[in-house]
């Protein structure tokens, strides 16, 4: 019998697959989630290896507002069930991975999500009717649209001769006693590399952490995937001369012999001088990548960033395979190493945006909105209310934004949480003036010392200094046909309260007065020159 295709087939029952599954279920769509493991969250049953997440779980925030609390809850998925918050599972600020695995299983069970466990996609093909996914037992699963929510499931291995003889992060023992008295080289400078180094500080004789780029600290770049403070104890041991070191440069080759490893290393800070270094162990902690191997050549997505991610359109769709979408950490191709799309607290909102894109494109359901009078004060009221409360704009800074579209007849449509890049190509904005509302850091924020009070002094609660603000603050931009016509920055505030009548609201209302096209409001706007 010919199987009728589902509306949507989702591959992977990690946090992204569960989030999208719940949204598709709530929208009444035909869907199914295929999961290779026997329960949700297979990846998190192994990773991180040392079982401590770097995702914030702050339980006590001084507010009962659930939206504000989500700003400090980086693990919960979005739902209308107040009991399904990860903060109810543990009070640990950096929680245990096993608690997250338990939470994901409870989320799937609470909503009775349609998940086929122990079902691994081994072949993916596409024809005029959509996609066919063949599992390891030869069964076929068909859908009009396919969403990959598998995460970065395969290790990314640099092209270094002899690297196959080293120990990969997924397999290296985590008991530090097994490294007692040894010289250890760790390849990579991210959190997996430094959590591994921290684990070995008490037992290894010498630890070198190596990579072609300098360590980047999350508290400086505001990219939470860069090195987090919870994993940076190793840096103290280097700077305070405790036998350990960071090596900047390239590994030219790794050779294993009876005595351990000979590693040829080219030092960046010494004009590429190459030295041979000896180690007892070499550990590869160089990150992960998307696994595109199940795809037939005719529907294999184009890959970018050293083939680690699929190339995506602003709608999170493959640039070369229509109907193939991506959810979860795979969305980070759009803001790689800049935003939070690679993490639950970011992509849960992008997945919700994807569900609205699917509704809009394939089910005839317009993006939700509310109508406002196109009056400068009313628009300023709406913007101030949102930026002071929204978790989506807070977490997905510069990636998701609220969208204000001016209509004829003195009205405006207020759409929440639209991917900014998608807004410019969407039917929502066609032939209309529109405004995007985002939270953003300053353009050179990663070059500014965040602890230098002389830098921050002029921007705090300063209308004149708002444009130069480095810290997170609201930005409103006016567009027509994708062309930028005007920009307004709301002043920084230490506690992120952008609601001062004189400092925040009045300048924003004045901006709308200047920018609103003539004829769209109630008479207070002026025509642009």
C-alpha positions as CSV (number, residue, x, y, z in Angstrom):
1,X,0.0,0.0,0.0
2,X,1.2,3.5,-0.9
3,X,1.8,5.4,2.3
4,X,0.3,8.9,2.5
5,X,3.0,11.3,3.3
6,X,2.9,13.2,6.6
7,X,3.0,17.0,6.7
8,X,6.3,17.0,8.5
9,X,8.9,14.4,9.5
10,X,11.5,15.4,12.1
11,X,14.8,13.6,12.5
12,X,16.1,13.6,16.1
13,X,14.4,13.7,19.5
14,X,16.8,16.0,21.3
15,X,15.6,19.3,22.7
16,X,15.1,20.8,19.2
17,X,13.1,17.8,17.9
18,X,10.9,17.8,21.0
19,X,10.3,21.5,20.8
20,X,9.3,21.4,17.2
21,X,7.3,18.2,17.7
22,X,5.2,19.9,20.4
23,X,4.7,23.0,18.3
24,X,3.6,20.9,15.3
25,X,1.3,18.9,17.5
26,X,-0.3,22.0,19.0
27,X,-0.9,23.3,15.5
28,X,-2.7,20.2,14.5
29,X,-0.3,19.0,11.9
30,X,0.6,15.5,10.9
31,X,4.1,14.8,12.1
32,X,6.4,12.2,13.4
33,X,9.8,12.4,15.1
34,X,12.4,9.7,14.4
35,X,15.0,9.0,17.1
36,X,17.9,6.7,16.8
37,X,18.2,6.1,20.5
38,X,15.8,4.4,22.9
39,X,14.8,7.7,24.6
40,X,15.0,11.4,24.0
41,X,18.2,13.3,24.3
42,X,20.7,10.6,23.2
43,X,23.5,13.1,22.7
44,X,23.2,14.3,26.3
45,X,23.6,10.8,27.6
46,X,27.2,11.1,26.7
47,X,28.0,14.7,26.4
48,X,29.5,16.7,27.9
49,X,31.8,14.0,29.0
50,X,32.3,15.4,32.5
51,X,28.5,15.7,32.9
52,X,28.2,19.3,33.9
53,X,26.3,21.6,31.5
54,X,27.4,25.2,30.9
55,X,23.8,26.3,30.4
56,X,22.6,28.6,33.1
57,X,19.9,27.4,35.5
58,X,19.1,30.3,37.8
59,X,16.1,29.5,39.9
60,X,15.8,32.6,42.1
61,X,15.5,35.8,40.1
62,X,13.4,38.1,42.3
63,X,10.4,37.9,40.0
64,X,7.3,35.7,39.4
65,X,7.1,36.7,35.8
66,X,7.6,33.4,33.8
67,X,8.8,35.3,30.7
68,X,11.5,37.2,32.7
69,X,12.5,34.0,34.4
70,X,13.2,32.3,31.1
71,X,16.0,34.8,30.5
72,X,17.9,33.0,33.3
73,X,16.6,29.5,32.5
74,X,18.7,28.2,29.6
75,X,17.4,24.7,29.6
76,X,13.6,24.7,29.6
77,X,11.6,24.1,26.4
78,X,8.6,26.3,25.6
79,X,5.2,25.0,26.6
80,X,2.1,26.1,28.3
81,X,2.7,23.7,31.2
82,X,4.2,25.5,34.2
83,X,5.3,22.2,35.6
84,X,7.6,21.5,32.6
85,X,10.3,24.0,33.6
86,X,13.8,22.7,34.1
87,X,14.2,24.9,37.2
88,X,11.9,22.4,39.0
89,X,14.5,19.6,38.4
90,X,17.6,21.0,40.1
91,X,18.8,24.1,41.8
92,X,22.3,23.8,40.4
93,X,23.4,26.9,38.5
94,X,25.4,24.6,36.1
95,X,23.2,21.5,36.2
96,X,24.1,17.9,35.7
97,X,23.5,16.5,32.2
98,X,21.6,13.6,33.6
99,X,19.0,15.9,35.1
100,X,18.5,17.4,31.6
101,X,18.1,13.9,30.1
102,X,15.4,13.2,32.7
103,X,13.7,16.5,31.9
104,X,13.6,15.7,28.1
105,X,12.0,12.3,28.8
106,X,9.4,13.9,30.9
107,X,8.6,16.6,28.3
108,X,8.1,13.9,25.6
109,X,5.9,11.8,27.9
110,X,3.8,14.8,29.2
111,X,2.7,15.7,25.6
112,X,2.6,12.1,24.3
113,X,4.7,13.2,21.3
114,X,4.7,11.0,18.3
115,X,8.2,9.6,18.5
116,X,9.5,6.5,16.8
117,X,12.5,5.4,19.0
118,X,15.3,3.0,18.0
119,X,14.7,4.3,14.5
120,X,17.9,5.5,12.7
121,X,17.7,7.3,9.4
122,X,20.2,5.5,7.1
123,X,19.0,6.8,3.7
124,X,17.1,10.0,2.8
125,X,15.8,10.5,-0.7
126,X,13.5,13.1,-2.3
127,X,11.0,13.0,-5.2
128,X,8.1,15.2,-6.4
129,X,5.9,14.1,-3.4
130,X,8.5,14.9,-0.8
131,X,11.0,12.9,1.2
132,X,11.4,9.3,2.0
133,X,13.5,8.3,5.0
134,X,14.6,4.6,5.2
135,X,15.5,3.3,8.6
136,X,17.9,0.6,9.7
137,X,15.2,-2.1,9.4
138,X,14.3,-1.0,5.8
139,X,11.0,0.6,6.8
140,X,10.2,3.8,4.9
141,X,8.8,7.0,6.4
142,X,7.4,9.6,4.0
143,X,6.7,13.3,4.5
144,X,6.2,16.4,2.3
145,X,8.7,18.3,4.4
146,X,11.7,17.1,6.3
147,X,13.3,18.8,9.4
148,X,16.7,17.8,10.5
149,X,17.1,18.2,14.3
150,X,20.0,15.8,14.7
151,X,22.4,18.4,16.1
152,X,26.1,18.1,15.3
153,X,26.3,14.4,15.9
154,X,29.8,13.5,14.5
155,X,33.2,14.7,15.8
156,X,34.9,17.3,13.6
157,X,38.4,15.9,12.9
158,X,41.0,18.3,11.4
159,X,43.1,17.1,8.5
160,X,46.3,16.4,10.4
161,X,48.5,13.4,9.5
162,X,48.4,10.8,12.3
163,X,45.4,12.3,14.1
164,X,43.6,9.0,13.9
165,X,46.1,7.6,16.4
166,X,45.1,10.2,19.0
167,X,42.2,9.7,21.5
168,X,38.9,11.4,20.5
169,X,36.9,13.4,23.0
170,X,33.9,11.1,22.8
171,X,36.0,8.1,23.9
172,X,38.8,9.4,26.2
173,X,38.6,8.1,29.8
174,X,37.3,10.7,32.2
175,X,39.0,9.3,35.3
176,X,41.9,11.6,35.9
177,X,43.9,9.0,37.8
178,X,44.6,7.3,34.5
179,X,46.7,10.3,33.5
180,X,48.9,10.5,36.6
181,X,52.4,11.8,35.9
182,X,51.8,12.0,32.1
183,X,52.5,14.7,29.6
184,X,49.2,15.4,27.8
185,X,48.4,17.4,24.6
186,X,44.8,18.5,24.1
187,X,43.9,19.7,20.6
188,X,41.2,22.4,20.7
189,X,40.5,25.5,22.7
190,X,36.8,25.4,23.3
191,X,34.9,24.2,26.3
192,X,35.3,20.5,25.7
193,X,39.1,21.0,25.5
194,X,39.3,23.1,28.6
195,X,36.9,21.0,30.7
196,X,39.2,18.1,29.8
197,X,42.2,20.0,30.9
198,X,40.7,21.1,34.1
199,X,39.8,17.5,34.9
200,X,43.5,16.6,34.6
201,X,45.2,19.4,36.4
202,X,45.6,17.5,39.7
203,X,47.1,14.4,38.2
204,X,48.9,15.0,34.8
205,X,52.5,16.2,35.0
206,X,52.2,18.6,32.0
207,X,49.2,19.7,30.0
208,X,49.4,21.6,26.8
209,X,46.2,22.9,25.1
210,X,46.8,23.7,21.5
211,X,45.0,25.3,18.5
212,X,45.5,27.8,15.7
213,X,43.6,30.7,17.4
214,X,43.9,32.4,20.7
215,X,41.4,31.4,23.4
216,X,38.3,33.5,23.2
217,X,36.5,34.2,26.5
218,X,32.7,34.2,26.6
219,X,32.5,37.0,29.1
220,X,34.3,39.2,26.5
221,X,32.8,38.1,23.2
222,X,29.2,37.4,24.6
223,X,29.2,34.2,22.6
224,X,28.3,31.6,25.1
225,X,30.1,28.9,23.1
226,X,33.5,30.5,23.7
227,X,35.4,29.5,26.8
228,X,33.2,29.8,29.9
229,X,34.5,30.8,33.3
230,X,33.4,27.5,34.8
231,X,36.0,25.8,32.6
232,X,38.9,28.3,32.7
233,X,40.8,27.2,35.9
234,X,43.4,25.8,33.5
235,X,44.2,29.4,32.4
236,X,45.4,30.2,36.0
237,X,47.8,27.3,35.9
238,X,49.3,28.6,32.7
239,X,49.6,32.2,33.6
240,X,50.9,31.4,37.1
241,X,53.6,29.0,35.7
242,X,52.3,25.7,37.0
243,X,53.9,23.6,34.2
244,X,50.9,23.9,31.9
245,X,50.7,26.0,28.7
246,X,48.5,27.2,25.9
247,X,50.1,26.8,22.5
248,X,49.0,29.0,19.6
249,X,49.8,27.5,16.2
250,X,49.2,24.5,14.0
251,X,49.9,20.8,14.5
252,X,51.7,19.6,11.4
253,X,51.8,15.9,12.2
254,X,51.2,13.4,15.0
255,X,53.3,10.2,15.1
256,X,52.7,7.4,17.7
257,X,55.6,5.2,18.7
258,X,56.6,2.9,21.6
259,X,57.3,5.9,23.9
260,X,54.1,7.9,23.2
261,X,53.7,10.6,20.6
262,X,56.0,12.9,18.6
263,X,54.1,16.0,17.6
264,X,55.4,18.6,15.1
265,X,54.0,22.0,16.0
266,X,54.3,25.3,14.2
267,X,54.2,28.2,16.7
268,X,52.2,31.2,15.5
269,X,54.0,33.6,17.8
270,X,57.4,32.5,16.7
271,X,57.2,33.1,12.9
272,X,55.9,29.5,12.3
273,X,59.0,27.9,14.0
274,X,58.4,24.2,14.0
275,X,59.4,22.1,17.0
276,X,59.0,18.5,17.8
277,X,57.2,17.9,21.2
278,X,56.9,14.7,23.1
279,X,53.7,13.5,24.9
280,X,52.3,10.4,26.5
281,X,48.7,11.1,25.4
282,X,47.1,13.3,22.7
283,X,43.4,14.1,23.0
284,X,41.3,15.5,20.2
285,X,38.7,18.0,21.4
286,X,38.0,19.9,18.2
287,X,34.2,20.0,18.1
288,X,31.4,18.4,16.2
289,X,29.7,18.6,12.8
290,X,26.5,17.7,11.0
291,X,26.2,14.2,9.6
292,X,25.0,14.5,6.0
293,X,25.9,10.9,5.1
294,X,22.3,9.5,4.9
295,X,21.3,11.9,2.1
296,X,21.2,10.7,-1.5
297,X,23.4,12.8,-3.8
298,X,20.2,14.3,-5.5
299,X,19.1,15.8,-2.2
300,X,22.3,16.3,-0.2
301,X,22.3,19.7,1.3
302,X,25.2,22.1,0.5
303,X,27.6,22.3,3.4
304,X,29.6,25.2,4.7
305,X,32.0,26.2,7.5
306,X,34.5,23.4,6.7
307,X,31.5,21.1,5.9
308,X,30.3,21.3,9.5
309,X,26.9,22.7,8.8
310,X,24.3,22.9,6.1
311,X,23.9,26.2,4.3
312,X,20.6,27.7,5.2
313,X,18.3,30.4,3.9
314,X,16.8,33.0,6.2
315,X,13.9,30.6,6.6
316,X,16.2,27.8,8.0
317,X,15.7,25.9,4.8
318,X,18.5,24.3,2.8
319,X,19.8,26.6,0.1
320,X,19.7,23.8,-2.5
321,X,17.1,21.3,-1.3
322,X,13.5,22.7,-1.2
323,X,11.4,21.5,1.7
324,X,14.5,20.5,3.8
325,X,14.6,22.5,7.0
326,X,16.8,22.5,10.0
327,X,16.1,23.0,13.7
328,X,18.1,23.3,16.8
329,X,21.8,23.8,17.0
330,X,22.1,23.3,13.2
331,X,20.4,26.7,13.0
332,X,23.6,28.3,14.1
333,X,24.9,28.4,10.6
334,X,23.0,31.7,10.3
335,X,24.8,33.4,13.3
336,X,27.9,31.1,13.7
337,X,29.9,32.1,16.8
338,X,28.0,35.3,17.2
339,X,24.5,34.5,18.6
340,X,22.9,31.8,20.7
341,X,21.3,29.6,18.0
342,X,23.6,26.7,18.9
343,X,22.1,26.4,22.4
344,X,18.8,25.5,23.9
345,X,18.1,29.0,25.3
346,X,18.5,30.4,21.8
347,X,17.2,27.9,19.4
348,X,14.0,27.2,21.4
349,X,12.8,30.5,20.0
350,X,14.2,30.0,16.6
351,X,12.4,26.7,16.4
352,X,9.1,28.5,17.3
353,X,9.9,30.9,14.5
354,X,10.4,28.0,12.2
355,X,7.1,26.6,13.1
356,X,5.5,29.9,12.2
357,X,7.4,29.9,8.9
358,X,6.1,26.4,8.1
359,X,2.6,27.5,9.0
360,X,2.9,30.6,6.8
361,X,4.4,28.9,3.8
362,X,2.7,25.5,3.8
363,X,-0.5,25.8,5.8
364,X,-1.9,29.2,4.9
365,X,-1.6,30.6,8.4
366,X,-0.3,34.1,8.7
367,X,2.3,35.1,11.3
368,X,0.4,36.0,14.5
369,X,0.1,39.8,15.1
370,X,-1.8,42.4,17.0
371,X,-3.0,45.6,15.5
372,X,-2.0,49.0,16.8
373,X,-2.7,52.6,15.9
374,X,0.2,53.9,13.9
375,X,0.7,56.6,16.5
376,X,4.3,57.3,17.8
377,X,3.3,57.1,21.4
378,X,1.4,53.9,21.0
379,X,4.3,52.3,19.1
380,X,6.8,53.5,21.7
381,X,4.6,52.0,24.4
382,X,4.5,48.6,22.6
383,X,8.2,48.5,22.0
384,X,9.2,49.5,25.6
385,X,6.8,46.9,27.0
386,X,8.3,44.2,24.9
387,X,12.0,44.9,25.3
388,X,11.6,45.1,29.1
389,X,10.1,41.6,29.3
390,X,10.8,39.5,26.2
391,X,13.0,36.5,26.7
392,X,13.2,35.7,23.0
393,X,14.7,39.1,22.1
394,X,17.0,38.9,25.1
395,X,18.4,35.4,24.2
396,X,18.4,35.7,20.4
397,X,20.0,39.2,20.3
398,X,20.3,40.6,16.8
399,X,18.9,37.3,15.4
400,X,15.2,37.5,16.3
401,X,13.3,40.8,16.4
402,X,9.8,42.1,16.8
403,X,8.4,43.5,13.5
404,X,6.2,46.6,13.2
405,X,4.6,46.9,9.7
406,X,2.7,50.1,8.8
407,X,-0.6,49.6,7.0
408,X,-2.9,52.1,5.3
409,X,-5.7,53.6,7.4
410,X,-3.6,54.6,10.3
411,X,-2.8,51.1,11.7
412,X,0.2,49.0,12.2
413,X,0.8,45.3,12.7
414,X,3.0,44.1,15.5
415,X,4.6,40.7,14.9
416,X,6.7,39.1,17.6
417,X,10.0,37.1,17.3
418,X,10.5,37.2,13.5
419,X,14.0,36.2,12.3
420,X,15.5,39.6,11.2
421,X,16.9,38.3,8.0
422,X,13.6,36.6,7.2
423,X,11.7,39.8,7.8
424,X,13.4,41.5,4.8
425,X,12.3,38.8,2.4
426,X,8.9,37.9,3.9
427,X,5.5,38.7,2.5
428,X,4.9,40.4,5.8
429,X,6.9,43.4,4.7
430,X,6.3,43.5,1.0
431,X,5.5,47.1,-0.3
432,X,5.4,48.4,3.3
433,X,7.5,50.5,5.6
434,X,8.5,48.4,8.6
435,X,10.5,48.6,11.8
436,X,12.6,45.9,13.4
437,X,13.0,45.8,17.2
438,X,16.0,43.9,18.5
439,X,18.3,43.7,21.5
440,X,21.9,44.0,20.5
441,X,25.4,44.5,21.8
442,X,27.5,47.3,20.2
443,X,29.3,46.4,16.9
444,X,32.7,46.3,18.5
445,X,31.6,44.9,21.9
446,X,34.1,42.0,21.7
447,X,37.0,44.5,21.4
448,X,35.9,46.3,24.6
449,X,37.1,45.4,28.1
450,X,33.7,44.8,29.8
451,X,35.3,45.6,33.2
452,X,36.6,49.0,32.2
453,X,34.3,51.5,33.9
454,X,35.5,54.3,31.7
455,X,34.0,52.7,28.6
456,X,30.6,52.1,30.2
457,X,30.3,55.4,32.0
458,X,29.0,57.5,29.1
459,X,26.5,55.0,27.8
460,X,24.5,54.2,31.0
461,X,21.1,56.0,30.9
462,X,22.6,58.5,28.4
463,X,20.5,59.5,25.4
464,X,23.5,61.1,23.8
465,X,25.7,58.0,24.4
466,X,23.2,55.4,23.4
467,X,24.5,55.0,19.8
468,X,28.0,54.1,21.2
469,X,26.6,51.6,23.8
470,X,28.6,48.3,23.9
471,X,26.4,46.4,26.3
472,X,23.0,44.9,25.5
473,X,20.4,47.5,24.6
474,X,17.3,47.9,22.3
475,X,17.7,49.0,18.7
476,X,14.9,50.1,16.4
477,X,15.5,50.3,12.7
478,X,13.2,51.6,9.9
479,X,13.2,49.8,6.5
480,X,11.5,50.1,3.2
481,X,12.0,47.4,0.6
482,X,14.9,46.1,2.6
483,X,16.7,49.5,2.6
484,X,17.7,50.9,5.9
485,X,16.2,54.4,6.4
486,X,16.9,55.2,10.1
487,X,18.2,53.7,13.3
488,X,17.5,54.5,17.0
489,X,19.4,53.1,20.0
490,X,17.8,53.1,23.4
491,X,20.3,54.0,26.2
492,X,21.9,51.2,28.2
493,X,20.8,50.5,31.7
494,X,22.6,48.5,34.4
495,X,19.6,46.4,35.3
496,X,18.2,46.3,31.8
497,X,15.2,48.5,32.5
498,X,14.6,50.5,29.4
499,X,11.5,52.3,30.6
500,X,12.6,55.7,31.8
501,X,10.0,58.3,30.5
502,X,12.7,60.8,29.6
503,X,15.7,58.7,28.7
504,X,14.0,55.8,26.8
505,X,10.3,56.4,26.0
506,X,10.3,60.1,24.9
507,X,13.3,59.8,22.5
508,X,11.8,56.6,21.0
509,X,8.4,58.3,20.4
510,X,10.2,61.2,18.8
511,X,12.0,58.8,16.5
512,X,8.8,57.2,15.4
513,X,7.4,60.7,14.8
514,X,10.3,61.5,12.4
515,X,10.3,58.1,10.7
516,X,6.6,57.2,10.2
517,X,5.6,57.7,6.6
518,X,3.0,60.5,6.0
519,X,-0.5,59.1,5.9
520,X,0.0,56.0,8.0
521,X,-0.6,57.5,11.5
522,X,-3.0,59.7,13.2
523,X,-1.5,62.9,12.1
524,X,1.5,63.3,14.4
525,X,4.1,62.1,11.9
526,X,5.9,64.3,9.4
527,X,6.8,63.5,5.9
528,X,10.4,62.5,5.5
529,X,12.5,64.8,3.3
